[in-house]
């Protein structure tokens, strides 16, 4: 793949540089007709002349550069529109309806038909063609980017960054844009190639400014002149086609460029921090009073209440779908207010208000079900640790406490096993010395041996630090082995509290 990228990039740059230098340093003007018509290649005219006595090499250089410029401008505008409108549609529901409606309208009508109609009224100049191609080709990739943004918004690492105080710009720059960069790159390359082919086809059909020298215009001129095959001046017609072939099928395959490994370049704080963070260590309570959860017409939990203190281990068990995960997400402030009623407080801070930013990631942390989904796949482990704790020594100590080496900081999530990622999640949870940790079925994807190892590790770390653990699980055996109390959810209620012996 890398060799293919190097070869195609080399060919592309060679064509670009050759066309530029030949255009600048050619002794002939591209539209000069002071030479003999249909000359064969010779020392003065390396590719001969056309039927009007113009130097073919000079015109080919100008045409190649113009076509490349056309493709570059169209792809830049179209890609920017796709990315910006896709991000806007993904983040704002009202904008989504308008943007998708406009995209539907543009995708209903064939682009060629619209271009022909507009060209009939405007004359189809070079600038008009650029604008038409740019504004007609953004909808398809906009929808792909929008779909990706909608999915990314629900990922654990994006939700954590948002609740930890990350600004919209930080979340876009750190988590959204890196994940859609491959789509943006593919759109740019495909649009670049498509714009060159489209302009060539339109120019061949006579649509466009005949005074602007493009590859399509040269092919059109050669095709109209039937004598080129009789006097052996066929290079006039064939060479532009070869250039188009090289540009569109060989050179622009660098869309498959492999991603380079990112390097950690800074340990500066990425998120907004509280100017006066409060320390409730050892005195914090987690209180839930009359909490009701409802999604549309489905009642999940009804007026449930409970309380726990720092240093206590409470397990919540129940069948799948009874609302265990929804319950702990409500506690951590991850559910929208319209889906819940009642009161949730951690360290006397209401988790339904903006003040929850003082708690999330500091007084209380959250371990997600799937460690693979909890880490951003395009950022190294280190970049994600330094996002929440800029002190490198504390990061190293947290990793050492869970049996991991600092070398994991240079790796990407997919380069580590499930067990290593689970350990990293525990390190991330304890790194800021919270009073409470919520573990949402964090061992469900692990094998039995590794599951016991991770649970033992988690329990040992929280007991040493007197951290409260709210542990969500399906497995009563694990719950009984680690818990001070066990709560079971059934029929939208905590129907029993089992004392652990």
N, C-alpha and C positions, 0 to 999 in steps of 0.2 A: 504493500500500500504506500509506504514512504517513497519507494523508488518510483512508483507511478506518479506520485505527486511531484517529485523533483523533475522528472522528464517533462511532464505537461507544463509545469511552471516555467522551465527553461525555454520550451518552444514558444509559449505565450509571450514571454519577455523578449525573446529574439524577434518575433513578428512585430511587436510593439516598437522596439527600438529601431529596427530596420526601417519600418514605415516612417517613423519620426525623422530619422537622419536623412533618409532619401528625399523626404518631402522638403526638408530645410536646405539641403545642399545640392539638390538636383539643378543642373544648369538650365533646365527648361521649365517654362511655366506650364501648369497642367492643362490650360485651355488654349495654348499656342498652337496655331495650325500652319506654321511656316515650313513644314517638312513635307516630304513626298508621302503620298497616301499609301497605306497598306504595305509598308516596308517590312522586309524580313529582319530578324535580329542581326545586328551588326555592331561594330565597335562603338559607333556614336550613339546608337539606340539599342541597348542590350536586349530589349524585348520587342523591338520593332515599333511601328506606328500603327494607328488605327485608320479607319476609312476616311477620317477627316485630317489626317496628317499630324495627329497629336502623339506625343511620346507615351507609350503604353506603361512603361515602368514608373514614370512620374505620376501618371493618373492612378495607377494601382496603389502607390504609396499614399497618395492623398485619400483615396477611397477607403483603404484599410484603416487609416487613422480616424477618418470621419465615422466609419461604422463602429469602431471601438468606442469612440466618444459618445455616439448615440446609445450604444448598449450600456455604457457606464452610467450615463445620466438617467436613463429610464430605470435601470435596476436600482440605483440609489433612491430615487423618488418613490418607486413602487414598493421597495423593501421597507423604507421608512414609514410609508403609509400603513403597510401591513402590520408592522411591529407596534406602532403607536396606537392605531385603532384596535388592534388585537388586545393590547394591554388595557386600554380604556374600556373595551367591552367586557373584559374579564373582571375588572375591578368595580365597575359601576353598572348597576342593573338598568337604570334609565338610559344610559348611553348605549347599553347593549341592544336594546330594542331598536333604537334609531339606526345604529351602525349595521346591525344584521338586516334591517329592512332595506337599507341602501345597497348592501351587498347582494341581497336577493334580486333587486331590480337590475343591477349591473350584470348579474350572472344569467338572467333570463335571456337577454338579447345577445346575439353573436357579436364579438368584438369587431370582426371584419365589416359587418353591416353598419355598425355605428361609425366606424372610421370612414367608410365610403360616403355616408350621409354627411358627416361633418366636413369631409374633404370637398364635397360638392359645393358647399356654401363658403368655405374659407380658402379654397385653393390648395389645401393640403401641403402647406409649407413645412420646412424642416422642424421649426419650433412647434408648430401645431401638432405634428406627428409625435414629437417627444411627449407633449402634454397628454395627448390622447392615449398613447401606449401606457404612460405612467398611471393615469387615473382609471384605466379599464382593467388593470391586471392585479390589483391588490386584494380583491375579496377572498380568493381561495385560500391563500396562506394566512390571511387575517383570521379566518375561522380556525385553522390549525393552531395558531398562536393563542387565540382566545380559549380554545379547549384545554390547551396545556396550562394556561394561567389559572383557569377555574380548578383544575386538578391540583396545581401547586399550592393554591390558597388553603387547601384542606390538609396539606402535609404537616406532620408534627413539628418539623423544624421551623416552618413559616409561622405556625400558630405560636410556638414558643417565643420566637423573636418578636412577634407583635405584642404578646402579653408581657414580655420582659422590658418593654419600653422602646422597641425599635421603631424609628420613624418610617413613614411610607417609602421615602427615598432609600433608606438603608435596606429595607426588605427587597425593594426592586433591584438595587445594585448588588446585594450580597446573595440573594436567594432566587429571585425570579429571572433576571436577565441571564445569569450564567446557565440556567436550565433551558432557556429558549434560544440560546445562542446558536445551537446546531440548526434549528429551524430557520433562523434569520439568515445564517450563512447559506443554507441550501436554497432559500428563496432568492438571495442575491445572485448566486451562480446560475440557477435555472433561468431567472429573469434576464440576466446578462446574455446568455446563449439565445433565449427565445426572442429577445429584442433584436439581436443581429439578424436572425433568420427572418423575423417578421418584416423588418425594414427592407431586407433584400428582396423578399417576395413582393412587397408593396411597390418598391421602386421598379422591379421587373415588370409589374403590371401598369406602370406609368403613374402611380400615385405617389406624390411627393414633389419636391422642388427639383426640376431638371437641371438647375444651375449648381446644385450641390453635388459634388462628385462622391458617390457611394458605390459599394460593390454591386448592388442591385442595378444601378444605372449603367455601369460598365457592361454587365451581362446583358442588359436590355439592348444596349447599343450593338453589341456583338451579335445577338440573336436576330435583330432586325436586318443586319447586313449579311445576306446569304453568301456573299462572295468570299468570306473569310476562309471557307474550306476549299475554295478553288485556287486561291493564291497562297495557300500555306500560312496564312496569318492567324491561325486558330488560337495561338497563345492569348490573344486579346480576349477570347471568351473563356478559355479553360482556367487560366491563372486565378481570376477572382473566385471561381468555384473551389479551387484547391485551397485558397486562403480561408474561405468560409468553412470548408471541411476541417481544416486544422484548428481553427478557432473554436468551432462548436462541438466537435466530437472528440478531439484529443486534448487540446490545451485546457478546456474548461472542466475537465474531469477532476481538477483539484478541489471540487466540492467534497471529495472523499478524503480531504486532508486529515490526518490523525491529530487528535488533541494532544497538545504538549502538557506535561505535568506541571501543575501550578506549584509555585514555591511560596513558602511563608515569608513575607517580606516585612511584616510589621506586627507588633504585639500591642498596638494601640487599642483602646477601648472603642468598640464599634457601636454600642448601644447607649442610649441615654441612661444615666445612672441617677439615682436619687442624691441630691446634694447633701441631705442629712439622713442617711439610712438609719433606721432604728434597729436596735439589737434587743430582741425579746428572748434570747436564748435561755432556756431553762424555765421560763415563766409563761410561755405561750400556750394558749388553748385553741382547739379547733372545735367550733360550735356550729351545729346545724339545727335550725328550729323550723318546724312545720314546712319542710321543703316539699313542693309539689312540682313534678316535671310532666309536661305534656307537649306532644308534637302533633300539630293539627288536631284531629279528634281522638288520638290515641293517648291514653293516660299511662304514664310510665311509673311514676311514684306519687303517692298521695300523703302529704303531711307527715313525712318522716322526720325524726329528730334524733340526734345523738351528740355526744361530746367526747373528746379525747384530749389527753395532755401530752406534752413533749416527753419522750422517753417511753411511751406506751406503744405496744404493737396491737393493732386491731385488724382482723381479717374480715372481709365481706365476701360471702359465698352466695351461690344461687345458680339456677339454670341459665343457659344462654338466652339472651333476649329479655331478661327480667329488669334490666336497667342499671347494672353494676357500673359499667363504663360511663353511662350518662350521669350517674350520681357523682362519681369522682370528678368528671369534667365540670359539673356544676360547682363543686367545691373549689376547683382550681380557676374558675372564671372563664372557662372555655365555651360555655353555652350562651347563646343570645338571651337577654333578659326576658324577651317575650315568651320563651319556652319554660320559664320557671317562676315560681313565687315562693315566698318564705324568706328566711334569713340565713346567710352563711357568713361566718366570721372566722378569720384566722388572726390570732394576736390582736383581737379587738378591731380589726379592719374589715369593713364590709366588702366582700368579694364581688359584689354586683356593681360597684362604683369604680371610678377611675383610680381610686386610692389603692386598688389591688396591685398596681405596679410596684408598690412598696413591699409587697409580699412575694410575688411570683419571682422565682429564681433566687430569692434571698431567704426569707423565712420559710418558704415552702417550695419544694421542687417536685418534678413529675417525671416518672420513668414510664415510657410508652410501651405498648404491647410488642411492637415489632422494632427491634433495634435497627434493622436495615432501613426501615422507612423513617426512623427518627433522625437519621443523619442525611445531610444534603449530599447527593452523590457526586456533585461536581466540585466540592470543596474538600480539602484534606481534613483529617481528624483534628490536626493542630489549629487550623483556621477556625474551626467550629468551637474548639475549647477556648481559644483566645477571644472569641466573640463574647463569652460570658465571664471570663476571668483573664485579665491582661497580665497578671503576675506569673511569669514563667516558672518561678520556684514553686508556687502553689500548685500549678498544673502538674509539674513533675512529681510533687509529693502525693497528689491525688491519684496519679497513675500508679505510683509505687505502692500505694495502699491497697490497690486492687490487683496487684501482681502483673502490671504491664510496664513495658520498657518505653522510654521516651521516643524510640524509633517509630512507634505507631503514629506519632504526630505528623510524620512526613507521608503517611500512606492515605489512600482513599478508602471509603467504606467498603467497596467491593473487594478490596485486597485483603480483608480480614475475615476471620471466621465468625459465626454467630456468637460463640462464646466470648471472643475478644471484644466484639461490639457490645455485648451485654455488660462486660466488665467496664468498658469505656463509658457506658450509660450510667453505671453506678458511680464511677469517678466524677462524671459531670454533675450528678445529683448531689454529691457531698462536698463539692469543691468550694462552695460558698458557705459551708457550715450552717445548713438550715435547721429549723426546729422540727419540721415535718417533711416526710417524703411520701408521695403517693405513687405506689407501684401498681400499674394497671395490667395485670396478667403478663408481667414482664418475662415469665419463663414458659409461656404457652407454646413457643415455637422451638423449644430446646428438647434434646433427648433426655431420658430420665437421669442419667449420670450427671450430665452437665447441668440439668435443672437443680439437682440437690447442691451441686457445687456453687452455683450462682446464688441460691437462696441462703446458704450458709454464709457466703461472703457478705451479702447484703445485711443479714441480721447481725453479724459480728461487727460490722462497721457502724451500724446505727446504735448498737448497745454501748460501744466504746464512747460514743459521742452524745448519748442520751437524746437521740433523735426519735421523734414519733414516727411510726410507720403505719400507713393505711394501705393494707395489702389486699388486692383483688385477685381472687383465684377461683377455679372450679374444683380444686383438689382439697378435700377435707383433711386428708392426711398431712399435707404440708401446713395447712392452716392450724391444725391442732398442735403441730410440733413447734411452731414459732410464736403463737399468739398469746396475748394476755386475755383477749376477748374475741369472740366470733359473732358476727351479725349475719343473719340469713334473710335474703329478700325473697318474698313470695306474695303474690296478689297485691302488688304495689305498696307493700308494707315491710318494715322490719318486724317479722312476726315472732322472732325469738332472739334472745341473746344467750349464747351458750357459754357457760363458765368453763374455762380450760383447766383441766386437772393435771 
